Amino acid sequence: MRSCVVGGMIAIMVLNFCNYLCAGQVKEVSLVLVGDIMLGRLVDKMSLDVSDEFIWGDTISLLRNADISLGNLENVFTKSSEKVAKVFNFKAQPSQIRFLKSAHFTVLNMANNHSLDFSVTGLLETVSLLDDAGILHVGAGKNAELARAGTVITRHGCRVGILGVTDNEPCWDAGKNKPGIFYINTANAHARSKFCSFVAEFKKKHKLDMFILSIHWGPNMRLRPSKVFRRFAHQLIDAGVDILHGHSAHVVQGMEWYHNRLICYDTGDFVDDYAIDPELRNDLGVLVRVSWQNKSIKCIEIIPTIIKNCQVNKATGEDFKFLSQRLQNLSGEFGTAVAIDQIKHRLLLVRTEGLTFAREN
């Protein structure tokens, strides 16, 4: 695997400047983004005998210290046995919501292909448990109005809007009196355009300072987004999205700095029990920390992570090197530079557009 040929010097020069921004004395809003969280099957069974913090490993302080933390919930919490007909159905015991509470998750996206794995009963039980735990949720609900409502959070005087959507499971699309998810047909140009209008209206209606779209999209085990997805991501940014939080592929895809806004095409898996592809390495994910002030993103920090035995930790050694180089190359294809900080085992996205890089072989 080959790192970026052009832009390396720029990435190194910007490292100390980005460190300065991240450690600035003026209070900024901090956001943590992670990918798929699946607490069912082996995680559910194993975690019956461990502490509330166990599965988060050494990432727990990063999750807890953020002003806002957002992930994609890939299972339901339910006692229901109403399993729908599909290949994979994920659920955890209702008591296991303790793990999400221990990590202090602010918001979870539920617009995905697992929110109705155990029918409407499982969905509504999960929504109720999250409500009781004080954890916000987007992208699913007992009707279309609630599934599409999103949420607005105020932190340090900043109004932050979060919306959840998916292109998975069209039959689960919520209706006027039908529980379900917020579904969009990303393959249809008219549907994409209509959703962009919805996004623009959402930001205007809620007078947002920062707008995050969490989207569960595309096929599994793909290292690169399709050309359609890239165009759609750009359209969404132009419509008013400030941070696009993608997930679904189970592997980390490249990131793009576009019109002074952040696109995370796919943040990969954060914690689960999934089988590992030795080449694609779906056991490797990222925790993305974004800080902003006065509607302007100041710093983007990327912490590679690894899942072992149903626990997530910061990646180190060869695992850190492998994912860092891959992310550097994949982001470079979008003209976005990523600086690697070997000492702190992190990466910093360079907020500069229009660079040219060599494509990964």
C-alpha positions in Angstrom: 0.0 0.0 0.0 1.4 3.4 -0.9 0.9 6.7 1.0 0.2 10.0 -0.7 2.9 11.2 -3.1 1.8 14.9 -3.2 0.5 16.7 -0.2 2.7 14.9 2.4 4.7 18.0 3.2 1.5 20.1 3.5 0.1 17.5 5.9 3.2 17.6 8.1 3.3 21.5 8.1 -0.3 21.7 9.2 0.0 19.2 12.0 1.2 21.6 14.7 -1.4 24.2 13.6 -4.2 21.8 13.9 -2.9 20.7 17.3 -3.1 24.4 18.3 -6.7 24.7 17.1 -7.7 21.5 18.9 -6.2 22.8 22.2 -7.5 26.4 21.8 -8.4 28.3 24.9 -11.8 29.5 23.5 -14.5 27.0 24.2 -15.6 25.0 21.2 -18.2 22.4 20.6 -16.8 18.9 20.3 -18.5 16.1 18.4 -17.5 12.4 18.3 -18.7 10.2 15.4 -18.4 6.4 15.4 -19.8 3.8 13.0 -21.9 0.7 13.5 -22.6 -0.4 17.1 -24.0 -4.0 17.3 -24.5 -5.3 20.8 -26.4 -8.5 20.0 -25.4 -12.1 19.6 -21.9 -12.8 21.1 -21.6 -9.3 22.5 -24.9 -9.7 24.3 -23.9 -13.1 25.7 -20.4 -12.1 26.7 -21.4 -8.8 28.2 -23.7 -10.3 30.8 -20.7 -10.8 33.0 -18.7 -7.7 32.4 -18.8 -4.1 33.6 -20.8 -1.4 31.9 -17.6 0.2 30.5 -16.0 -3.0 29.3 -16.9 -3.1 25.6 -15.7 0.5 25.0 -12.1 -0.3 26.1 -9.8 2.7 26.1 -12.2 4.8 23.9 -14.5 5.4 26.9 -13.0 8.7 27.9 -13.2 10.0 24.3 -16.9 9.1 24.2 -17.7 10.6 27.6 -15.8 13.8 27.2 -17.5 14.9 23.9 -20.2 17.6 23.9 -22.1 15.4 21.5 -21.5 11.7 20.6 -23.3 10.0 17.7 -23.2 6.4 16.4 -25.3 4.0 14.3 -27.2 1.5 16.4 -27.3 -1.9 14.6 -29.5 -3.9 17.0 -32.7 -3.6 18.9 -33.1 -4.0 22.7 -36.1 -6.3 23.1 -37.6 -9.4 24.6 -39.6 -9.9 21.4 -39.2 -13.2 19.5 -41.0 -11.8 16.4 -38.1 -12.3 14.1 -38.6 -10.9 10.5 -37.5 -13.0 7.5 -34.0 -11.9 6.7 -30.4 -13.3 6.9 -29.2 -11.4 10.0 -31.4 -10.4 12.9 -29.7 -8.5 15.8 -31.1 -8.0 19.3 -29.7 -7.6 22.8 -31.5 -8.0 26.1 -33.1 -4.7 27.3 -30.8 -4.5 30.2 -27.8 -4.2 27.9 -28.7 -0.6 27.2 -26.5 0.0 30.2 -23.5 0.0 27.8 -24.8 2.9 25.8 -25.6 4.8 29.1 -22.1 4.2 30.4 -20.5 5.7 27.3 -22.8 8.8 27.6 -24.0 8.5 24.0 -26.0 11.6 23.1 -27.7 10.5 19.9 -28.0 7.2 18.0 -29.1 6.7 14.4 -31.8 4.1 13.9 -32.4 4.5 10.2 -30.9 1.3 9.1 -31.6 -2.3 8.1 -31.8 -3.7 11.6 -34.2 -1.5 13.5 -37.2 -3.7 12.6 -35.3 -7.1 12.9 -37.8 -8.1 15.5 -40.8 -6.4 14.0 -42.5 -3.3 15.2 -42.5 -4.6 18.7 -38.7 -4.6 18.8 -38.5 -1.1 17.3 -40.9 0.5 19.7 -39.4 -1.2 22.7 -36.0 0.0 21.8 -37.3 3.6 21.3 -38.9 3.5 24.7 -35.8 2.2 26.4 -33.6 4.9 24.7 -36.1 7.5 25.9 -36.0 6.2 29.4 -32.2 6.2 29.3 -32.1 9.8 28.1 -30.5 8.9 24.8 -31.8 10.8 21.8 -32.5 8.9 18.5 -33.1 9.8 14.9 -34.2 8.0 11.8 -37.0 5.7 13.2 -40.2 6.0 15.1 -43.8 5.0 15.5 -44.8 7.1 12.4 -43.3 9.1 9.6 -43.4 12.4 11.4 -41.3 11.1 14.2 -38.9 9.1 12.0 -38.2 12.2 10.0 -38.2 14.7 12.9 -34.5 14.5 13.7 -33.3 16.3 16.8 -31.8 19.7 17.7 -29.3 20.1 20.6 -27.9 23.3 22.0 -24.3 23.2 23.2 -22.3 26.3 24.3 -24.9 28.5 22.5 -24.6 26.5 19.2 -27.8 24.9 17.7 -26.9 21.5 16.3 -29.3 19.6 14.2 -29.0 15.8 13.5 -31.0 13.8 11.0 -30.9 10.1 10.3 -31.8 8.4 7.0 -31.1 5.1 5.1 -31.4 3.6 1.6 -31.9 0.1 3.1 -35.2 -1.7 3.5 -37.7 0.3 1.5 -40.6 -1.8 2.9 -39.7 -0.4 6.4 -40.3 3.2 5.4 -42.5 4.8 8.1 -46.0 6.0 7.2 -48.6 8.3 8.7 -49.8 5.5 11.0 -47.0 3.0 10.4 -43.9 2.6 12.6 -40.7 2.4 10.6 -37.5 4.2 9.4 -36.7 7.3 7.3 -36.0 5.7 3.9 -34.6 7.4 0.7 -34.1 5.8 -2.6 -30.5 6.9 -3.4 -30.6 5.3 -6.8 -33.4 7.7 -7.9 -32.3 11.2 -9.0 -35.7 12.7 -8.2 -35.7 11.2 -4.7 -32.2 12.6 -4.1 -33.2 16.0 -5.3 -36.3 15.9 -3.1 -34.3 14.9 -0.1 -31.9 17.8 -0.6 -34.8 20.2 -0.5 -35.9 18.5 2.7 -32.4 19.0 4.1 -32.4 22.7 3.2 -35.8 23.3 4.7 -34.8 21.4 7.9 -31.8 23.6 8.4 -33.7 26.8 7.8 -36.7 25.8 9.9 -34.6 25.0 13.0 -32.1 27.9 12.5 -29.2 25.6 12.8 -25.6 26.6 13.4 -24.3 23.1 12.5 -26.1 20.3 10.7 -25.1 16.6 10.8 -26.6 14.0 8.5 -26.2 10.4 9.6 -26.8 8.1 6.6 -26.8 4.3 6.5 -26.1 3.7 2.8 -24.7 1.4 0.2 -23.5 -2.2 -0.1 -21.3 -4.0 2.4 -17.5 -4.4 2.2 -16.7 -1.6 -0.3 -13.7 0.6 0.2 -14.9 3.4 -2.0 -18.3 5.1 -2.4 -19.9 5.0 -5.9 -19.8 8.1 -8.2 -23.5 8.5 -7.5 -22.9 8.6 -3.7 -20.1 11.2 -4.2 -22.3 13.4 -6.3 -25.1 13.0 -3.7 -22.8 13.8 -0.8 -21.7 17.0 -2.6 -25.4 17.9 -3.2 -26.2 17.4 0.4 -23.3 19.7 1.5 -24.5 22.3 -1.0 -28.0 21.9 0.5 -26.8 22.7 4.0 -25.3 19.7 5.6 -22.1 20.6 7.5 -21.0 17.0 8.5 -22.0 13.9 6.6 -21.7 10.8 8.9 -21.8 7.7 6.7 -21.9 4.0 7.7 -23.1 0.6 6.4 -20.1 -0.8 4.4 -18.5 -2.2 7.6 -15.1 -0.8 6.4 -13.7 2.7 6.6 -13.9 4.7 3.4 -12.0 7.9 2.6 -13.0 11.3 3.9 -13.4 14.4 1.9 -13.1 18.1 2.8 -15.6 19.7 0.4 -16.6 23.4 0.5 -15.3 23.7 4.0 -17.4 20.9 5.2 -16.7 17.3 6.2 -17.8 14.1 4.4 -17.1 10.8 6.2 -18.3 8.4 3.5 -18.2 5.4 5.9 -16.9 5.3 9.5 -16.8 1.5 9.5 -17.6 -0.8 12.5 -17.1 0.4 16.1 -18.0 -2.6 18.1 -19.6 -6.0 17.1 -18.9 -9.7 16.7 -18.7 -9.9 12.9 -16.4 -12.3 11.1 -13.3 -10.5 9.9 -12.2 -10.3 6.3 -8.4 -10.6 6.4 -7.9 -8.2 3.4 -10.6 -5.6 4.0 -10.1 -5.7 7.8 -13.6 -4.8 9.0 -12.3 -5.1 12.5 -10.7 -1.7 12.0 -12.8 1.4 12.4 -12.5 5.1 13.3 -13.6 7.5 16.0 -13.8 10.9 14.5 -13.5 14.0 16.7 -14.7 17.3 15.2 -14.5 20.7 16.9 -16.1 23.9 15.7 -16.8 27.4 16.8 -19.1 30.1 15.2 -20.4 27.7 12.5 -16.8 27.0 11.4 -15.1 23.6 11.7 -11.7 24.1 13.4 -10.2 20.6 13.8 -10.9 17.1 12.6 -9.1 14.3 14.5 -9.4 10.7 13.4 -8.6 7.9 15.9 -8.2 4.4 14.4 -9.8 1.7 16.4 -9.8 -2.1 16.5 -12.4 -4.7 17.7 -11.1 -7.8 19.5 -13.2 -10.2 21.5 -16.3 -7.9 21.4 -14.3 -4.9 22.7 -13.1 -1.8 20.9 -9.8 -0.1 21.6 -7.5 2.4 20.0 -5.5 0.8 17.2 -1.7 0.6 17.7 1.3 -0.8 15.9 0.8 -2.4 12.6 -3.0 -2.1 12.9 -2.7 1.7 13.3 -0.2 1.9 10.4 -2.4 -0.2 8.1 -5.6 1.8 8.6 -3.7 5.1 8.6 -2.1 4.5 5.3 -5.3 3.2 3.7 -7.3 6.2 5.0 -4.6 8.6 3.8 -4.6 7.1 0.3 -8.4 6.8 0.0 -8.9 10.4 1.2 -6.1 11.5 -1.2 -8.2 10.3 -4.1 -10.7 13.0 -3.1 -8.0 15.7 -3.0 -8.1 15.6 0.8 -4.8 15.3 2.9 -4.6 13.4 6.1 -1.6 13.9 8.4 -0.5 10.9 10.5 0.5 11.5 14.1 2.5 8.4 15.1 3.1 9.5 18.7 -0.6 10.0 19.6 -1.9 7.3 17.3 -4.3 9.6 15.5 -4.7 11.3 12.1 -5.6 15.0 11.4 -7.5 15.9 8.3 -6.0 18.9 6.5 -8.7 21.4 5.7 -7.5 22.3 2.2 -9.2 21.5 -1.1 -7.9 20.8 -4.6 -4.8 18.7 -3.8 -3.7 16.0 -6.2 -2.7 12.5 -5.0 -1.6 9.1 -6.4 -4.3 6.5 -6.4 -3.8 3.4 -4.1 -2.8 0.3 -6.0 
